Amino acid sequence: MNITPSTGTSVPVSGANEVPPQQAAENRAVIKAVKAVNQTEMFGQDNHLSFQRDPASQRMVIQVINSQTQQVVLQIPPEYVLALAEDLKQQEANADPCKTA
């Protein structure tokens, strides 16, 4: 899911038509909340809030983006945390379940 309410548009993720009705209602609530936050200029006059799904980890990422430069001012979780989570996931996948310590 990519929610960019400052432009008033959202870009659907592949398989977006398969979203259950309850999840779709929750998504609409998040979009409405993000639009409300952006209208208050809580993050500054030149910044807007954005929610995106990280393609590698499939985790939601919250970004504060400068509208003029398109630079990410703040990201939660930070890139290094996403990379660490991905590394741990790969280590778990590569671990031999029959091996004992």
C-alpha angles and dihedrals in degrees: 000000000000116000116186104164096169088077093037093236135103129199114220121227120233109279092027090138089064094065112126115241093249092052090047089054090050090049091053090050091052091048091051092049093049091050090051092050092048091051091056090055087224090158094046136284094278098042134080136189120245133184118203136166113239105235095215100046100022088226124138114255123198116208135183105209129192105236094210100047099023087226119147106245096182134003129191115226096023121233093255091057091051090049091048091050091050091050091050090049091052092047090053091049091050095046116109108236091204093056117100125203 
